[in-house]
Amino acid sequence: MGGQPIFILKQGTERSRGEEAKRSNIMAARAVAEAVRTTLGPRGMDKMLTDPAGLVTITNDGATILDEMSIKHPAAKIVANVAKTQDDEVGDGTTTAAVLTGELLKGAQELMEKGIHATTIVDGYNLAAHKAKEILSEISVDATDNHLNKIAQTALTGKGVEFSRDKLSNLVVTAVKSIVKNENGKRTVNIKDISIERRGEGSV
């Protein structure tokens, strides 16, 4: 074989290299971000999804939309995974995470078209991330119960529970405050300490 590597790929697989591969990856990832962009914010629109069995789902929840999408492109899957990680770790902000990822990629594409190397762009984004953390620390304030309730209400928007949003947000805040731990002068919360049980009778 002359020491040459042999790549075994599925039939129909397309390969690209260099700048073409970068553009292809960025465009695929941005397409996923664009798919959920219009659901963002108080005026966000719902999406109607239909699965292979004909079951229809209407939602503006980014995590649900991305989970229902059949994503094949590896780079596009990364954006979906970013949103999934956001949902797993925080429980909200999936659409924002996807849209911000898309915007960062858009900016990176524009810089690369100007001849800036990808490594330089990554270094710049890392510096920007550190600076953003510094600024957020400087402008942060201690959260009151009112702040926490508003945050919980925002997270519940679009989840189909608007009719009981006030009551549920109070329950969420009470539950979270009951498991707060002070470690080395820092308050931490492990959401795994909260158990959610579903009951068939009654209402919220």
C-alpha positions as CSV (number, residue, x, y, z in Angstrom):
1,M,0.0,0.0,0.0
2,G,3.1,2.2,0.1
3,G,2.3,3.4,3.6
4,Q,-0.5,5.6,2.4
5,P,-3.5,5.9,4.8
6,I,-6.8,4.4,3.5
7,F,-10.1,6.2,4.4
8,I,-13.2,4.1,4.4
9,L,-16.3,6.4,4.0
10,K,-20.0,5.8,3.6
11,Q,-21.3,5.8,0.0
12,G,-22.4,9.3,-0.9
13,T,-20.0,11.0,1.6
14,E,-18.7,14.4,0.4
15,R,-15.2,15.6,1.3
16,S,-13.9,19.1,1.3
17,R,-10.6,20.6,2.3
18,G,-9.0,24.0,3.2
19,E,-11.0,27.2,2.8
20,E,-13.8,25.3,1.2
21,A,-14.2,23.1,4.2
22,K,-14.1,26.1,6.6
23,R,-16.8,27.9,4.6
24,S,-19.0,24.8,4.4
25,N,-18.7,24.1,8.2
26,I,-19.6,27.7,9.1
27,M,-22.5,27.9,6.7
28,A,-24.0,24.6,8.0
29,A,-23.6,25.8,11.6
30,R,-25.1,29.2,10.9
31,A,-28.1,27.5,9.2
32,V,-29.0,25.8,12.5
33,A,-28.7,29.0,14.4
34,E,-30.9,30.8,11.8
35,A,-33.5,28.0,12.2
36,V,-34.2,29.1,15.8
37,R,-33.4,32.8,15.6
38,T,-37.0,33.9,14.9
39,T,-38.2,32.2,18.2
40,L,-36.0,34.5,20.3
41,G,-37.4,37.2,22.5
42,P,-40.9,38.3,23.6
43,R,-42.0,38.6,20.0
44,G,-40.5,35.2,19.1
45,M,-42.6,33.1,16.8
46,D,-43.6,29.5,17.3
47,K,-42.4,26.7,14.9
48,M,-44.6,23.9,13.8
49,L,-42.7,20.6,13.6
50,T,-43.9,17.4,12.1
51,D,-42.2,14.0,12.8
52,P,-42.1,11.1,10.3
53,A,-45.2,9.6,12.0
54,G,-47.1,12.8,11.3
55,L,-47.2,14.0,14.9
56,V,-47.3,17.8,15.0
57,T,-45.5,19.8,17.7
58,I,-45.9,23.6,18.0
59,T,-43.2,25.3,20.2
60,N,-40.8,28.2,20.4
61,D,-38.5,26.4,22.7
62,G,-35.0,26.2,21.1
63,A,-34.1,22.9,22.8
64,T,-37.2,21.2,21.6
65,I,-36.8,22.5,18.0
66,L,-33.1,21.5,17.7
67,D,-33.9,18.1,19.3
68,E,-36.6,17.4,16.7
69,M,-34.4,18.5,13.7
70,S,-32.6,15.8,11.7
71,I,-29.1,17.3,11.6
72,K,-26.5,15.4,9.6
73,H,-23.7,17.9,9.1
74,P,-21.0,17.5,11.8
75,A,-20.4,21.3,12.2
76,A,-24.2,21.9,12.5
77,K,-24.4,19.2,15.2
78,I,-21.9,21.2,17.2
79,V,-24.3,24.1,17.4
80,A,-27.1,21.8,18.4
81,N,-24.8,20.3,21.1
82,V,-24.0,23.8,22.4
83,A,-27.7,24.4,22.9
84,K,-28.2,21.0,24.5
85,T,-25.3,21.6,27.0
86,Q,-26.9,25.0,27.8
87,D,-30.2,23.3,28.5
88,D,-28.6,20.5,30.6
89,E,-26.5,22.9,32.7
90,V,-28.9,25.9,33.0
91,G,-32.3,24.8,31.8
92,D,-32.8,27.9,29.7
93,G,-31.1,30.1,27.1
94,T,-30.8,27.4,24.4
95,T,-31.9,29.7,21.6
96,T,-29.6,32.5,22.8
97,A,-26.7,30.0,22.9
98,A,-27.4,28.9,19.3
99,V,-27.9,32.4,18.0
100,L,-24.7,33.7,19.7
101,T,-22.7,30.8,18.3
102,G,-24.1,31.6,14.8
103,E,-23.1,35.3,15.2
104,L,-19.6,34.4,16.3
105,L,-19.2,32.1,13.3
106,K,-20.5,34.9,11.0
107,G,-17.9,37.3,12.4
108,A,-15.2,34.6,12.1
109,Q,-16.1,34.1,8.4
110,E,-15.9,37.8,7.7
111,L,-12.5,38.0,9.3
112,M,-11.2,35.0,7.4
113,E,-12.4,36.5,4.1
114,K,-10.1,39.5,5.0
115,G,-7.2,37.1,5.3
116,I,-7.0,36.7,9.1
117,H,-5.9,33.3,10.2
118,A,-8.3,31.1,12.1
119,T,-5.9,30.7,15.0
120,T,-5.7,34.5,15.4
121,I,-9.5,34.7,15.4
122,V,-9.8,32.1,18.1
123,D,-7.2,33.9,20.3
124,G,-9.2,37.1,19.8
125,Y,-12.4,35.4,20.8
126,N,-10.8,34.0,24.0
127,L,-9.5,37.5,24.9
128,A,-13.0,38.9,24.3
129,A,-14.6,36.1,26.5
130,H,-12.2,37.0,29.4
131,K,-13.0,40.7,29.1
132,A,-16.7,39.9,29.0
133,K,-16.4,38.0,32.2
134,E,-14.6,40.9,33.9
135,I,-17.3,43.3,32.8
136,L,-20.1,41.0,34.0
137,S,-18.4,40.7,37.4
138,E,-18.2,44.5,37.7
139,I,-21.8,45.2,36.9
140,S,-23.3,42.2,38.7
141,V,-25.7,42.8,41.6
142,D,-27.0,40.6,44.5
143,A,-30.2,38.9,43.3
144,T,-33.3,39.6,45.4
145,D,-36.3,37.2,45.5
146,N,-38.0,39.5,43.0
147,H,-35.1,39.1,40.6
148,L,-35.1,35.4,41.0
149,N,-38.9,35.2,40.4
150,K,-38.6,37.2,37.2
151,I,-35.7,35.0,36.0
152,A,-37.8,31.9,36.7
153,Q,-40.8,33.4,34.9
154,T,-38.7,34.2,31.8
155,A,-37.4,30.6,31.8
156,L,-41.0,29.3,31.9
157,T,-42.1,31.3,28.9
158,G,-42.9,29.1,26.0
159,K,-43.1,26.0,28.1
160,G,-46.9,25.8,27.9
161,V,-47.4,26.7,31.6
162,E,-48.1,30.4,31.3
163,F,-51.4,29.9,33.1
164,S,-49.6,29.0,36.3
165,R,-46.3,30.9,35.7
166,D,-46.5,33.0,38.9
167,K,-47.1,30.0,41.1
168,L,-44.5,27.8,39.4
169,S,-41.9,30.5,39.6
170,N,-42.4,30.9,43.3
171,L,-42.1,27.1,43.8
172,V,-38.9,27.0,41.7
173,V,-37.3,29.9,43.7
174,T,-38.3,28.3,47.0
175,A,-36.9,24.9,46.0
176,V,-33.6,26.4,44.7
177,K,-33.1,28.6,47.8
178,S,-33.6,25.5,50.0
179,I,-30.5,23.7,48.5
180,V,-28.1,26.6,48.3
181,K,-24.7,25.8,49.9
182,N,-22.0,28.2,51.0
183,E,-18.5,26.9,50.0
184,N,-15.4,29.0,50.5
185,G,-17.5,32.1,50.5
186,K,-19.3,31.2,47.3
187,R,-22.9,30.1,47.0
188,T,-23.4,27.0,44.9
189,V,-26.5,25.1,43.8
190,N,-26.7,21.5,42.5
191,I,-30.0,21.2,40.7
192,K,-29.7,17.4,41.1
193,D,-30.6,17.9,44.7
194,I,-34.1,18.9,43.6
195,S,-36.5,16.0,42.8
196,I,-39.4,16.5,40.5
197,E,-42.4,14.1,40.8
198,R,-45.3,13.9,38.4
199,R,-48.7,13.2,39.9
200,G,-51.8,12.3,38.0
201,E,-54.5,14.0,40.0
202,G,-55.2,17.6,40.8
203,S,-53.8,20.7,39.1
204,V,-50.9,23.1,39.5
